[in-house]
Amino acid sequence: MPKLRKMMSSSEVLAHMNEVHGPLSLDAEGRVAELVKQMTMKNQLASVLISRRNELKLTQIQVAELAGLDQSEISKMEGPNGNPTLKTLDKVADALGL
């Protein structure tokens, strides 16, 4: 079973970026914070979709067929490093009746 990683907060990402690349400008900090926020929201949506798939007792292959996607897209979305597009999340949500 893959090891789950804790999602980094915006401040943790910024601290890491500052450590690796030196101090970021205020503009760059805002862009990083917004990106982390978007990624967190997508991961939360993906988590809801995984729960719904399990509730309906559907396989990734079945969901992929219903959504018109490849099974690999569903697998990536459900993985710890998943970063699905909103379009993919929308297709899966429709397929799951959400």
C-alpha positions as CSV (number, residue, x, y, z in Angstrom):
1,M,0.0,0.0,0.0
2,P,1.4,3.4,-0.9
3,K,2.5,5.7,1.9
4,L,0.2,8.7,2.2
5,R,1.8,12.1,2.5
6,K,0.4,14.9,4.6
7,M,-0.8,17.8,2.4
8,M,1.4,20.8,2.9
9,S,-0.2,24.1,3.9
10,S,0.3,27.2,1.9
11,S,2.7,28.5,4.6
12,E,4.7,25.3,4.5
13,V,5.0,25.4,0.7
14,L,6.1,29.1,0.9
15,A,8.7,28.3,3.6
16,H,10.0,25.4,1.5
17,M,10.2,27.6,-1.6
18,N,12.0,30.3,0.3
19,E,14.4,27.8,1.7
20,V,15.2,26.3,-1.7
21,H,15.0,29.4,-4.0
22,G,15.6,32.3,-1.6
23,P,13.0,34.9,-0.6
24,L,10.1,35.1,-2.9
25,S,8.5,38.4,-3.9
26,L,5.0,39.2,-2.5
27,D,3.6,38.6,-6.0
28,A,5.2,35.1,-6.2
29,E,4.0,34.3,-2.7
30,G,0.4,35.1,-3.7
31,R,0.7,32.9,-6.8
32,V,2.1,30.0,-4.8
33,A,-0.6,30.4,-2.1
34,E,-3.3,30.4,-4.8
35,L,-1.9,27.3,-6.5
36,V,-1.8,25.4,-3.2
37,K,-5.4,26.4,-2.5
38,Q,-6.5,25.1,-5.9
39,M,-4.6,21.8,-5.5
40,T,-6.1,21.3,-2.0
41,M,-9.6,21.9,-3.4
42,K,-9.1,19.5,-6.2
43,N,-7.8,16.8,-3.8
44,Q,-10.8,17.3,-1.6
45,L,-13.1,16.9,-4.6
46,A,-11.2,13.8,-5.7
47,S,-11.7,12.4,-2.1
48,V,-15.4,12.9,-2.3
49,L,-15.5,11.1,-5.7
50,I,-13.5,8.1,-4.4
51,S,-15.9,7.8,-1.5
52,R,-18.9,7.9,-3.9
53,R,-17.3,5.3,-6.2
54,N,-16.7,3.0,-3.2
55,E,-20.3,3.6,-1.9
56,L,-21.7,2.5,-5.3
57,K,-19.3,-0.5,-5.3
58,L,-17.9,0.5,-8.8
59,T,-14.5,-0.3,-10.1
60,Q,-12.2,2.3,-11.6
61,I,-12.8,0.7,-15.0
62,Q,-16.6,1.0,-14.6
63,V,-16.3,4.7,-13.6
64,A,-13.9,5.3,-16.4
65,E,-16.4,3.8,-18.9
66,L,-19.3,5.8,-17.5
67,A,-17.2,9.0,-17.6
68,G,-15.7,8.4,-21.1
69,L,-12.2,8.3,-19.7
70,D,-9.3,5.9,-19.5
71,Q,-9.0,3.9,-16.3
72,S,-5.5,5.4,-15.9
73,E,-7.1,8.8,-15.5
74,I,-9.2,7.5,-12.6
75,S,-6.2,5.8,-11.0
76,K,-4.1,9.0,-11.3
77,M,-7.0,11.1,-9.8
78,E,-7.2,8.7,-6.8
79,G,-3.5,8.4,-6.3
80,P,-1.6,10.4,-3.6
81,N,0.0,12.6,-6.2
82,G,-3.1,13.1,-8.3
83,N,-3.7,16.5,-9.8
84,P,-6.9,16.0,-11.9
85,T,-8.2,18.8,-14.1
86,L,-11.6,20.3,-13.2
87,K,-12.8,18.8,-16.5
88,T,-11.9,15.3,-15.4
89,L,-13.4,15.9,-11.9
90,D,-16.6,17.1,-13.6
91,K,-16.9,14.0,-15.9
92,V,-16.4,11.7,-12.9
93,A,-18.9,13.5,-10.8
94,D,-21.5,13.3,-13.6
95,A,-20.7,9.5,-14.0
96,L,-21.3,9.1,-10.2
97,G,-24.5,11.0,-10.2
98,L,-23.1,14.0,-8.3
